[in-house]
Amino acid sequence: PILPADFYSGRVLPGDIFCLITDGITEHLTKEELNSFIQKDFSEEGLKKVVEEINNRGGYDNMTIVTVKVDRLT
């Protein structure tokens, strides 16, 4: 089924990290665990570790994870 997208609004500050994920991620990690992974390392290699951990937990669904870090405001 086609699901509606979630939309949020708020203040963005330098240093903020946005994480966009599919349900294949949330089925196997809590918000706290995901936050911990991202705070440690949100590089491509760090995100591969997230997917690896999910696979170790029996992940079976498609997994997509994208992060964006705000460096400065214009």
mmCIF file of the N, C-alpha and C atoms, coordinates in Angstrom:
data_MODEL
# 
_entry.id   MODEL 
# 
loop_
_atom_site.group_PDB 
_atom_site.id 
_atom_site.type_symbol 
_atom_site.label_atom_id 
_atom_site.label_alt_id 
_atom_site.label_comp_id 
_atom_site.label_asym_id 
_atom_site.label_entity_id 
_atom_site.label_seq_id 
_atom_site.pdbx_PDB_ins_code 
_atom_site.Cartn_x 
_atom_site.Cartn_y 
_atom_site.Cartn_z 
_atom_site.occupancy 
_atom_site.B_iso_or_equiv 
_atom_site.pdbx_formal_charge 
_atom_site.auth_seq_id 
_atom_site.auth_comp_id 
_atom_site.auth_asym_id 
_atom_site.auth_atom_id 
_atom_site.pdbx_PDB_model_num 
ATOM 1   N N  . PRO A 1 1  ? 0.825  -1.206  0.000  1.00 0.00 ? 1  PRO A N  1 
ATOM 2   C CA . PRO A 1 1  ? 0.000  0.000   0.000  1.00 0.00 ? 1  PRO A CA 1 
ATOM 3   C C  . PRO A 1 1  ? 0.860  1.258   0.000  1.00 0.00 ? 1  PRO A C  1 
ATOM 4   N N  . ILE A 1 2  ? 0.293  2.316   -0.497 1.00 0.00 ? 2  ILE A N  1 
ATOM 5   C CA . ILE A 1 2  ? 0.982  3.602   -0.480 1.00 0.00 ? 2  ILE A CA 1 
ATOM 6   C C  . ILE A 1 2  ? 0.691  4.265   0.857  1.00 0.00 ? 2  ILE A C  1 
ATOM 7   N N  . LEU A 1 3  ? 1.752  4.580   1.582  1.00 0.00 ? 3  LEU A N  1 
ATOM 8   C CA . LEU A 1 3  ? 1.609  5.206   2.889  1.00 0.00 ? 3  LEU A CA 1 
ATOM 9   C C  . LEU A 1 3  ? 1.885  6.693   2.787  1.00 0.00 ? 3  LEU A C  1 
ATOM 10  N N  . PRO A 1 4  ? 1.180  7.491   3.582  1.00 0.00 ? 4  PRO A N  1 
ATOM 11  C CA . PRO A 1 4  ? 1.452  8.932   3.563  1.00 0.00 ? 4  PRO A CA 1 
ATOM 12  C C  . PRO A 1 4  ? 2.788  9.231   4.231  1.00 0.00 ? 4  PRO A C  1 
ATOM 13  N N  . ALA A 1 5  ? 3.462  10.218  3.729  1.00 0.00 ? 5  ALA A N  1 
ATOM 14  C CA . ALA A 1 5  ? 4.746  10.636  4.310  1.00 0.00 ? 5  ALA A CA 1 
ATOM 15  C C  . ALA A 1 5  ? 4.504  11.410  5.599  1.00 0.00 ? 5  ALA A C  1 
ATOM 16  N N  . ASP A 1 6  ? 5.452  11.314  6.514  1.00 0.00 ? 6  ASP A N  1 
ATOM 17  C CA . ASP A 1 6  ? 5.416  12.114  7.732  1.00 0.00 ? 6  ASP A CA 1 
ATOM 18  C C  . ASP A 1 6  ? 6.096  13.446  7.448  1.00 0.00 ? 6  ASP A C  1 
ATOM 19  N N  . PHE A 1 7  ? 5.511  14.527  7.919  1.00 0.00 ? 7  PHE A N  1 
ATOM 20  C CA . PHE A 1 7  ? 6.085  15.860  7.759  1.00 0.00 ? 7  PHE A CA 1 
ATOM 21  C C  . PHE A 1 7  ? 6.210  16.507  9.125  1.00 0.00 ? 7  PHE A C  1 
ATOM 22  N N  . TYR A 1 8  ? 7.320  17.169  9.351  1.00 0.00 ? 8  TYR A N  1 
ATOM 23  C CA . TYR A 1 8  ? 7.570  17.877  10.601 1.00 0.00 ? 8  TYR A CA 1 
ATOM 24  C C  . TYR A 1 8  ? 8.115  19.248  10.271 1.00 0.00 ? 8  TYR A C  1 
ATOM 25  N N  . SER A 1 9  ? 7.882  20.180  11.142 1.00 0.00 ? 9  SER A N  1 
ATOM 26  C CA . SER A 1 9  ? 8.484  21.502  10.968 1.00 0.00 ? 9  SER A CA 1 
ATOM 27  C C  . SER A 1 9  ? 9.040  21.950  12.308 1.00 0.00 ? 9  SER A C  1 
ATOM 28  N N  . GLY A 1 10 ? 10.018 22.798  12.236 1.00 0.00 ? 10 GLY A N  1 
ATOM 29  C CA . GLY A 1 10 ? 10.629 23.297  13.456 1.00 0.00 ? 10 GLY A CA 1 
ATOM 30  C C  . GLY A 1 10 ? 11.884 24.070  13.130 1.00 0.00 ? 10 GLY A C  1 
ATOM 31  N N  . ARG A 1 11 ? 12.581 24.466  14.161 1.00 0.00 ? 11 ARG A N  1 
ATOM 32  C CA . ARG A 1 11 ? 13.800 25.248  14.017 1.00 0.00 ? 11 ARG A CA 1 
ATOM 33  C C  . ARG A 1 11 ? 14.983 24.329  13.720 1.00 0.00 ? 11 ARG A C  1 
ATOM 34  N N  . VAL A 1 12 ? 15.791 24.708  12.770 1.00 0.00 ? 12 VAL A N  1 
ATOM 35  C CA . VAL A 1 12 ? 16.986 23.954  12.393 1.00 0.00 ? 12 VAL A CA 1 
ATOM 36  C C  . VAL A 1 12 ? 18.209 24.732  12.851 1.00 0.00 ? 12 VAL A C  1 
ATOM 37  N N  . LEU A 1 13 ? 19.138 24.020  13.491 1.00 0.00 ? 13 LEU A N  1 
ATOM 38  C CA . LEU A 1 13 ? 20.351 24.657  13.997 1.00 0.00 ? 13 LEU A CA 1 
ATOM 39  C C  . LEU A 1 13 ? 21.590 23.955  13.457 1.00 0.00 ? 13 LEU A C  1 
ATOM 40  N N  . PRO A 1 14 ? 22.704 24.682  13.334 1.00 0.00 ? 14 PRO A N  1 
ATOM 41  C CA . PRO A 1 14 ? 23.949 24.025  12.942 1.00 0.00 ? 14 PRO A CA 1 
ATOM 42  C C  . PRO A 1 14 ? 24.262 22.877  13.906 1.00 0.00 ? 14 PRO A C  1 
ATOM 43  N N  . GLY A 1 15 ? 24.677 21.774  13.342 1.00 0.00 ? 15 GLY A N  1 
ATOM 44  C CA . GLY A 1 15 ? 24.977 20.584  14.132 1.00 0.00 ? 15 GLY A CA 1 
ATOM 45  C C  . GLY A 1 15 ? 23.827 19.596  14.190 1.00 0.00 ? 15 GLY A C  1 
ATOM 46  N N  . ASP A 1 16 ? 22.618 20.024  13.800 1.00 0.00 ? 16 ASP A N  1 
ATOM 47  C CA . ASP A 1 16 ? 21.478 19.105  13.771 1.00 0.00 ? 16 ASP A CA 1 
ATOM 48  C C  . ASP A 1 16 ? 21.728 17.994  12.757 1.00 0.00 ? 16 ASP A C  1 
ATOM 49  N N  . ILE A 1 17 ? 21.258 16.811  13.086 1.00 0.00 ? 17 ILE A N  1 
ATOM 50  C CA . ILE A 1 17 ? 21.362 15.661  12.188 1.00 0.00 ? 17 ILE A CA 1 
ATOM 51  C C  . ILE A 1 17 ? 19.957 15.147  11.921 1.00 0.00 ? 17 ILE A C  1 
ATOM 52  N N  . PHE A 1 18 ? 19.626 15.008  10.653 1.00 0.00 ? 18 PHE A N  1 
ATOM 53  C CA . PHE A 1 18 ? 18.340 14.454  10.250 1.00 0.00 ? 18 PHE A CA 1 
ATOM 54  C C  . PHE A 1 18 ? 18.567 13.049  9.715  1.00 0.00 ? 18 PHE A C  1 
ATOM 55  N N  . CYS A 1 19 ? 17.728 12.144  10.126 1.00 0.00 ? 19 CYS A N  1 
ATOM 56  C CA . CYS A 1 19 ? 17.857 10.749  9.730  1.00 0.00 ? 19 CYS A CA 1 
ATOM 57  C C  . CYS A 1 19 ? 16.536 10.302  9.112  1.00 0.00 ? 19 CYS A C  1 
ATOM 58  N N  . LEU A 1 20 ? 16.595 9.896   7.860  1.00 0.00 ? 20 LEU A N  1 
ATOM 59  C CA . LEU A 1 20 ? 15.417 9.406   7.145  1.00 0.00 ? 20 LEU A CA 1 
ATOM 60  C C  . LEU A 1 20 ? 15.585 7.896   6.975  1.00 0.00 ? 20 LEU A C  1 
ATOM 61  N N  . ILE A 1 21 ? 14.593 7.136   7.440  1.00 0.00 ? 21 ILE A N  1 
ATOM 62  C CA . ILE A 1 21 ? 14.723 5.683   7.417  1.00 0.00 ? 21 ILE A CA 1 
ATOM 63  C C  . ILE A 1 21 ? 13.422 5.026   6.960  1.00 0.00 ? 21 ILE A C  1 
ATOM 64  N N  . THR A 1 22 ? 13.550 3.790   6.511  1.00 0.00 ? 22 THR A N  1 
ATOM 65  C CA . THR A 1 22 ? 12.384 2.992   6.163  1.00 0.00 ? 22 THR A CA 1 
ATOM 66  C C  . THR A 1 22 ? 12.054 2.060   7.321  1.00 0.00 ? 22 THR A C  1 
ATOM 67  N N  . ASP A 1 23 ? 10.879 1.435   7.240  1.00 0.00 ? 23 ASP A N  1 
ATOM 68  C CA . ASP A 1 23 ? 10.442 0.577   8.334  1.00 0.00 ? 23 ASP A CA 1 
ATOM 69  C C  . ASP A 1 23 ? 11.318 -0.659  8.519  1.00 0.00 ? 23 ASP A C  1 
ATOM 70  N N  . GLY A 1 24 ? 12.121 -1.025  7.522  1.00 0.00 ? 24 GLY A N  1 
ATOM 71  C CA . GLY A 1 24 ? 13.060 -2.129  7.698  1.00 0.00 ? 24 GLY A CA 1 
ATOM 72  C C  . GLY A 1 24 ? 14.071 -1.843  8.791  1.00 0.00 ? 24 GLY A C  1 
ATOM 73  N N  . ILE A 1 25 ? 14.313 -0.576  9.059  1.00 0.00 ? 25 ILE A N  1 
ATOM 74  C CA . ILE A 1 25 ? 15.220 -0.164  10.136 1.00 0.00 ? 25 ILE A CA 1 
ATOM 75  C C  . ILE A 1 25 ? 14.481 -0.190  11.475 1.00 0.00 ? 25 ILE A C  1 
ATOM 76  N N  . THR A 1 26 ? 13.306 0.411   11.520 1.00 0.00 ? 26 THR A N  1 
ATOM 77  C CA . THR A 1 26 ? 12.592 0.562   12.787 1.00 0.00 ? 26 THR A CA 1 
ATOM 78  C C  . THR A 1 26 ? 12.042 -0.750  13.333 1.00 0.00 ? 26 THR A C  1 
ATOM 79  N N  . GLU A 1 27 ? 11.949 -1.767  12.509 1.00 0.00 ? 27 GLU A N  1 
ATOM 80  C CA . GLU A 1 27 ? 11.465 -3.062  12.996 1.00 0.00 ? 27 GLU A CA 1 
ATOM 81  C C  . GLU A 1 27 ? 12.481 -3.748  13.897 1.00 0.00 ? 27 GLU A C  1 
ATOM 82  N N  . HIS A 1 28 ? 13.749 -3.332  13.838 1.00 0.00 ? 28 HIS A N  1 
ATOM 83  C CA . HIS A 1 28 ? 14.801 -4.033  14.565 1.00 0.00 ? 28 HIS A CA 1 
ATOM 84  C C  . HIS A 1 28 ? 15.636 -3.162  15.494 1.00 0.00 ? 28 HIS A C  1 
ATOM 85  N N  . LEU A 1 29 ? 15.440 -1.858  15.466 1.00 0.00 ? 29 LEU A N  1 
ATOM 86  C CA . LEU A 1 29 ? 16.162 -0.954  16.358 1.00 0.00 ? 29 LEU A CA 1 
ATOM 87  C C  . LEU A 1 29 ? 15.174 -0.018  17.039 1.00 0.00 ? 29 LEU A C  1 
ATOM 88  N N  . THR A 1 30 ? 15.431 0.284   18.301 1.00 0.00 ? 30 THR A N  1 
ATOM 89  C CA . THR A 1 30 ? 14.622 1.296   18.969 1.00 0.00 ? 30 THR A CA 1 
ATOM 90  C C  . THR A 1 30 ? 15.130 2.674   18.550 1.00 0.00 ? 30 THR A C  1 
ATOM 91  N N  . LYS A 1 31 ? 14.356 3.691   18.831 1.00 0.00 ? 31 LYS A N  1 
ATOM 92  C CA . LYS A 1 31 ? 14.790 5.058   18.544 1.00 0.00 ? 31 LYS A CA 1 
ATOM 93  C C  . LYS A 1 31 ? 16.080 5.375   19.289 1.00 0.00 ? 31 LYS A C  1 
ATOM 94  N N  . GLU A 1 32 ? 16.159 4.895   20.532 1.00 0.00 ? 32 GLU A N  1 
ATOM 95  C CA . GLU A 1 32 ? 17.347 5.157   21.346 1.00 0.00 ? 32 GLU A CA 1 
ATOM 96  C C  . GLU A 1 32 ? 18.582 4.485   20.748 1.00 0.00 ? 32 GLU A C  1 
ATOM 97  N N  . GLU A 1 33 ? 18.429 3.248   20.267 1.00 0.00 ? 33 GLU A N  1 
ATOM 98  C CA . GLU A 1 33 ? 19.566 2.547   19.661 1.00 0.00 ? 33 GLU A CA 1 
ATOM 99  C C  . GLU A 1 33 ? 20.013 3.243   18.384 1.00 0.00 ? 33 GLU A C  1 
ATOM 100 N N  . LEU A 1 34 ? 19.058 3.632   17.560 1.00 0.00 ? 34 LEU A N  1 
ATOM 101 C CA . LEU A 1 34 ? 19.390 4.329   16.316 1.00 0.00 ? 34 LEU A CA 1 
ATOM 102 C C  . LEU A 1 34 ? 20.093 5.644   16.632 1.00 0.00 ? 34 LEU A C  1 
ATOM 103 N N  . ASN A 1 35 ? 19.581 6.387   17.596 1.00 0.00 ? 35 ASN A N  1 
ATOM 104 C CA . ASN A 1 35 ? 20.208 7.650   17.990 1.00 0.00 ? 35 ASN A CA 1 
ATOM 105 C C  . ASN A 1 35 ? 21.644 7.414   18.456 1.00 0.00 ? 35 ASN A C  1 
ATOM 106 N N  . SER A 1 36 ? 21.856 6.356   19.219 1.00 0.00 ? 36 SER A N  1 
ATOM 107 C CA . SER A 1 36 ? 23.199 6.039   19.706 1.00 0.00 ? 36 SER A CA 1 
ATOM 108 C C  . SER A 1 36 ? 24.150 5.763   18.542 1.00 0.00 ? 36 SER A C  1 
ATOM 109 N N  . PHE A 1 37 ? 23.708 4.966   17.575 1.00 0.00 ? 37 PHE A N  1 
ATOM 110 C CA . PHE A 1 37 ? 24.532 4.681   16.394 1.00 0.00 ? 37 PHE A CA 1 
ATOM 111 C C  . PHE A 1 37 ? 24.880 5.969   15.657 1.00 0.00 ? 37 PHE A C  1 
ATOM 112 N N  . ILE A 1 38 ? 23.883 6.821   15.452 1.00 0.00 ? 38 ILE A N  1 
ATOM 113 C CA . ILE A 1 38 ? 24.085 8.034   14.655 1.00 0.00 ? 38 ILE A CA 1 
ATOM 114 C C  . ILE A 1 38 ? 24.991 9.021   15.391 1.00 0.00 ? 38 ILE A C  1 
ATOM 115 N N  . GLN A 1 39 ? 24.842 9.124   16.695 1.00 0.00 ? 39 GLN A N  1 
ATOM 116 C CA . GLN A 1 39 ? 25.695 10.041  17.461 1.00 0.00 ? 39 GLN A CA 1 
ATOM 117 C C  . GLN A 1 39 ? 27.156 9.595   17.413 1.00 0.00 ? 39 GLN A C  1 
ATOM 118 N N  . LYS A 1 40 ? 27.389 8.284   17.345 1.00 0.00 ? 40 LYS A N  1 
ATOM 119 C CA . LYS A 1 40 ? 28.761 7.767   17.295 1.00 0.00 ? 40 LYS A CA 1 
ATOM 120 C C  . LYS A 1 40 ? 29.397 8.018   15.934 1.00 0.00 ? 40 LYS A C  1 
ATOM 121 N N  . ASP A 1 41 ? 28.644 7.674   14.863 1.00 0.00 ? 41 ASP A N  1 
ATOM 122 C CA . ASP A 1 41 ? 29.241 7.755   13.525 1.00 0.00 ? 41 ASP A CA 1 
ATOM 123 C C  . ASP A 1 41 ? 28.134 7.723   12.481 1.00 0.00 ? 41 ASP A C  1 
ATOM 124 N N  . PHE A 1 42 ? 27.849 8.859   11.864 1.00 0.00 ? 42 PHE A N  1 
ATOM 125 C CA . PHE A 1 42 ? 26.807 8.881   10.837 1.00 0.00 ? 42 PHE A CA 1 
ATOM 126 C C  . PHE A 1 42 ? 27.400 8.917   9.425  1.00 0.00 ? 42 PHE A C  1 
ATOM 127 N N  . SER A 1 43 ? 28.674 8.534   9.313  1.00 0.00 ? 43 SER A N  1 
ATOM 128 C CA . SER A 1 43 ? 29.304 8.433   7.988  1.00 0.00 ? 43 SER A CA 1 
ATOM 129 C C  . SER A 1 43 ? 28.728 7.221   7.254  1.00 0.00 ? 43 SER A C  1 
ATOM 130 N N  . GLU A 1 44 ? 29.097 7.076   6.005  1.00 0.00 ? 44 GLU A N  1 
ATOM 131 C CA . GLU A 1 44 ? 28.635 5.917   5.228  1.00 0.00 ? 44 GLU A CA 1 
ATOM 132 C C  . GLU A 1 44 ? 29.030 4.611   5.918  1.00 0.00 ? 44 GLU A C  1 
ATOM 133 N N  . GLU A 1 45 ? 30.247 4.556   6.426  1.00 0.00 ? 45 GLU A N  1 
ATOM 134 C CA . GLU A 1 45 ? 30.701 3.343   7.126  1.00 0.00 ? 45 GLU A CA 1 
ATOM 135 C C  . GLU A 1 45 ? 29.890 3.109   8.405  1.00 0.00 ? 45 GLU A C  1 
ATOM 136 N N  . GLY A 1 46 ? 29.602 4.179   9.119  1.00 0.00 ? 46 GLY A N  1 
ATOM 137 C CA . GLY A 1 46 ? 28.800 4.062   10.334 1.00 0.00 ? 46 GLY A CA 1 
ATOM 138 C C  . GLY A 1 46 ? 27.402 3.550   10.035 1.00 0.00 ? 46 GLY A C  1 
ATOM 139 N N  . LEU A 1 47 ? 26.808 4.030   8.949  1.00 0.00 ? 47 LEU A N  1 
ATOM 140 C CA . LEU A 1 47 ? 25.468 3.582   8.574  1.00 0.00 ? 47 LEU A CA 1 
ATOM 141 C C  . LEU A 1 47 ? 25.482 2.132   8.105  1.00 0.00 ? 47 LEU A C  1 
ATOM 142 N N  . LYS A 1 48 ? 26.569 1.714   7.480  1.00 0.00 ? 48 LYS A N  1 
ATOM 143 C CA . LYS A 1 48 ? 26.689 0.298   7.103  1.00 0.00 ? 48 LYS A CA 1 
ATOM 144 C C  . LYS A 1 48 ? 26.693 -0.578  8.349  1.00 0.00 ? 48 LYS A C  1 
ATOM 145 N N  . LYS A 1 49 ? 27.273 -0.085  9.439  1.00 0.00 ? 49 LYS A N  1 
ATOM 146 C CA . LYS A 1 49 ? 27.277 -0.833  10.706 1.00 0.00 ? 49 LYS A CA 1 
ATOM 147 C C  . LYS A 1 49 ? 25.857 -0.966  11.252 1.00 0.00 ? 49 LYS A C  1 
ATOM 148 N N  . VAL A 1 50 ? 25.045 0.059   11.063 1.00 0.00 ? 50 VAL A N  1 
ATOM 149 C CA . VAL A 1 50 ? 23.645 -0.012  11.486 1.00 0.00 ? 50 VAL A CA 1 
ATOM 150 C C  . VAL A 1 50 ? 22.942 -1.135  10.741 1.00 0.00 ? 50 VAL A C  1 
ATOM 151 N N  . VAL A 1 51 ? 23.100 -1.158  9.425  1.00 0.00 ? 51 VAL A N  1 
ATOM 152 C CA . VAL A 1 51 ? 22.459 -2.191  8.605  1.00 0.00 ? 51 VAL A CA 1 
ATOM 153 C C  . VAL A 1 51 ? 23.005 -3.570  8.970  1.00 0.00 ? 51 VAL A C  1 
ATOM 154 N N  . GLU A 1 52 ? 24.291 -3.667  9.226  1.00 0.00 ? 52 GLU A N  1 
ATOM 155 C CA . GLU A 1 52 ? 24.892 -4.938  9.630  1.00 0.00 ? 52 GLU A CA 1 
ATOM 156 C C  . GLU A 1 52 ? 24.276 -5.427  10.947 1.00 0.00 ? 52 GLU A C  1 
ATOM 157 N N  . GLU A 1 53 ? 24.107 -4.528  11.895 1.00 0.00 ? 53 GLU A N  1 
ATOM 158 C CA . GLU A 1 53 ? 23.503 -4.899  13.176 1.00 0.00 ? 53 GLU A CA 1 
ATOM 159 C C  . GLU A 1 53 ? 22.070 -5.388  12.977 1.00 0.00 ? 53 GLU A C  1 
ATOM 160 N N  . ILE A 1 54 ? 21.333 -4.705  12.127 1.00 0.00 ? 54 ILE A N  1 
ATOM 161 C CA . ILE A 1 54 ? 19.952 -5.119  11.857 1.00 0.00 ? 54 ILE A CA 1 
ATOM 162 C C  . ILE A 1 54 ? 19.932 -6.496  11.208 1.00 0.00 ? 54 ILE A C  1 
ATOM 163 N N  . ASN A 1 55 ? 20.824 -6.745  10.271 1.00 0.00 ? 55 ASN A N  1 
ATOM 164 C CA . ASN A 1 55 ? 20.909 -8.067  9.653  1.00 0.00 ? 55 ASN A CA 1 
ATOM 165 C C  . ASN A 1 55 ? 21.243 -9.132  10.691 1.00 0.00 ? 55 ASN A C  1 
ATOM 166 N N  . ASN A 1 56 ? 22.116 -8.807  11.646 1.00 0.00 ? 56 ASN A N  1 
ATOM 167 C CA . ASN A 1 56 ? 22.448 -9.747  12.717 1.00 0.00 ? 56 ASN A CA 1 
ATOM 168 C C  . ASN A 1 56 ? 21.241 -10.058 13.592 1.00 0.00 ? 56 ASN A C  1 
ATOM 169 N N  . ARG A 1 57 ? 20.303 -9.134  13.650 1.00 0.00 ? 57 ARG A N  1 
ATOM 170 C CA . ARG A 1 57 ? 19.088 -9.325  14.442 1.00 0.00 ? 57 ARG A CA 1 
ATOM 171 C C  . ARG A 1 57 ? 17.967 -9.981  13.639 1.00 0.00 ? 57 ARG A C  1 
ATOM 172 N N  . GLY A 1 58 ? 18.283 -10.426 12.452 1.00 0.00 ? 58 GLY A N  1 
ATOM 173 C CA . GLY A 1 58 ? 17.277 -11.106 11.637 1.00 0.00 ? 58 GLY A CA 1 
ATOM 174 C C  . GLY A 1 58 ? 16.570 -10.229 10.639 1.00 0.00 ? 58 GLY A C  1 
ATOM 175 N N  . GLY A 1 59 ? 17.156 -9.076  10.320 1.00 0.00 ? 59 GLY A N  1 
ATOM 176 C CA . GLY A 1 59 ? 16.538 -8.166  9.362  1.00 0.00 ? 59 GLY A CA 1 
ATOM 177 C C  . GLY A 1 59 ? 16.227 -8.853  8.046  1.00 0.00 ? 59 GLY A C  1 
ATOM 178 N N  . TYR A 1 60 ? 15.059 -8.604  7.526  1.00 0.00 ? 60 TYR A N  1 
ATOM 179 C CA . TYR A 1 60 ? 14.619 -9.262  6.300  1.00 0.00 ? 60 TYR A CA 1 
ATOM 180 C C  . TYR A 1 60 ? 13.991 -8.290  5.305  1.00 0.00 ? 60 TYR A C  1 
ATOM 181 N N  . ASP A 1 61 ? 13.640 -7.113  5.756  1.00 0.00 ? 61 ASP A N  1 
ATOM 182 C CA . ASP A 1 61 ? 12.954 -6.141  4.910  1.00 0.00 ? 61 ASP A CA 1 
ATOM 183 C C  . ASP A 1 61 ? 13.985 -5.228  4.247  1.00 0.00 ? 61 ASP A C  1 
ATOM 184 N N  . ASN A 1 62 ? 13.556 -4.503  3.216  1.00 0.00 ? 62 ASN A N  1 
ATOM 185 C CA . ASN A 1 62 ? 14.438 -3.500  2.604  1.00 0.00 ? 62 ASN A CA 1 
ATOM 186 C C  . ASN A 1 62 ? 14.806 -2.464  3.647  1.00 0.00 ? 62 ASN A C  1 
ATOM 187 N N  . MET A 1 63 ? 16.068 -2.067  3.647  1.00 0.00 ? 63 MET A N  1 
ATOM 188 C CA . MET A 1 63 ? 16.533 -1.085  4.616  1.00 0.00 ? 63 MET A CA 1 
ATOM 189 C C  . MET A 1 63 ? 17.168 0.087   3.895  1.00 0.00 ? 63 MET A C  1 
ATOM 190 N N  . THR A 1 64 ? 16.642 1.264   4.149  1.00 0.00 ? 64 THR A N  1 
ATOM 191 C CA . THR A 1 64 ? 17.211 2.484   3.597  1.00 0.00 ? 64 THR A CA 1 
ATOM 192 C C  . THR A 1 64 ? 17.401 3.453   4.739  1.00 0.00 ? 64 THR A C  1 
ATOM 193 N N  . ILE A 1 65 ? 18.590 4.056   4.784  1.00 0.00 ? 65 ILE A N  1 
ATOM 194 C CA . ILE A 1 65 ? 18.881 5.048   5.816  1.00 0.00 ? 65 ILE A CA 1 
ATOM 195 C C  . ILE A 1 65 ? 19.707 6.164   5.183  1.00 0.00 ? 65 ILE A C  1 
ATOM 196 N N  . VAL A 1 66 ? 19.273 7.394   5.392  1.00 0.00 ? 66 VAL A N  1 
ATOM 197 C CA . VAL A 1 66 ? 19.944 8.575   4.855  1.00 0.00 ? 66 VAL A CA 1 
ATOM 198 C C  . VAL A 1 66 ? 20.083 9.581   5.990  1.00 0.00 ? 66 VAL A C  1 
ATOM 199 N N  . THR A 1 67 ? 21.263 10.171  6.144  1.00 0.00 ? 67 THR A N  1 
ATOM 200 C CA . THR A 1 67 ? 21.431 11.213  7.153  1.00 0.00 ? 67 THR A CA 1 
ATOM 201 C C  . THR A 1 67 ? 21.929 12.488  6.507  1.00 0.00 ? 67 THR A C  1 
ATOM 202 N N  . VAL A 1 68 ? 21.528 13.590  7.118  1.00 0.00 ? 68 VAL A N  1 
ATOM 203 C CA . VAL A 1 68 ? 21.949 14.908  6.673  1.00 0.00 ? 68 VAL A CA 1 
ATOM 204 C C  . VAL A 1 68 ? 22.349 15.687  7.912  1.00 0.00 ? 68 VAL A C  1 
ATOM 205 N N  . LYS A 1 69 ? 23.545 16.282  7.892  1.00 0.00 ? 69 LYS A N  1 
ATOM 206 C CA . LYS A 1 69 ? 23.986 17.113  9.011  1.00 0.00 ? 69 LYS A CA 1 
ATOM 207 C C  . LYS A 1 69 ? 24.015 18.574  8.556  1.00 0.00 ? 69 LYS A C  1 
ATOM 208 N N  . VAL A 1 70 ? 23.446 19.438  9.366  1.00 0.00 ? 70 VAL A N  1 
ATOM 209 C CA . VAL A 1 70 ? 23.427 20.873  9.068  1.00 0.00 ? 70 VAL A CA 1 
ATOM 210 C C  . VAL A 1 70 ? 24.737 21.469  9.530  1.00 0.00 ? 70 VAL A C  1 
ATOM 211 N N  . ASP A 1 71 ? 25.525 21.987  8.595  1.00 0.00 ? 71 ASP A N  1 
ATOM 212 C CA . ASP A 1 71 ? 26.795 22.621  8.929  1.00 0.00 ? 71 ASP A CA 1 
ATOM 213 C C  . ASP A 1 71 ? 26.622 24.097  9.262  1.00 0.00 ? 71 ASP A C  1 
ATOM 214 N N  . ARG A 1 72 ? 25.818 24.771  8.447  1.00 0.00 ? 72 ARG A N  1 
ATOM 215 C CA . ARG A 1 72 ? 25.607 26.195  8.677  1.00 0.00 ? 72 ARG A CA 1 
ATOM 216 C C  . ARG A 1 72 ? 24.280 26.598  8.059  1.00 0.00 ? 72 ARG A C  1 
ATOM 217 N N  . LEU A 1 73 ? 23.759 27.678  8.504  1.00 0.00 ? 73 LEU A N  1 
ATOM 218 C CA . LEU A 1 73 ? 22.510 28.225  7.958  1.00 0.00 ? 73 LEU A CA 1 
ATOM 219 C C  . LEU A 1 73 ? 22.846 29.359  7.022  1.00 0.00 ? 73 LEU A C  1 
ATOM 220 N N  . THR A 1 74 ? 22.078 29.484  5.959  1.00 0.00 ? 74 THR A N  1 
ATOM 221 C CA . THR A 1 74 ? 22.339 30.573  5.024  1.00 0.00 ? 74 THR A CA 1 
ATOM 222 C C  . THR A 1 74 ? 21.202 31.558  5.028  1.00 0.00 ? 74 THR A C  1 
# 
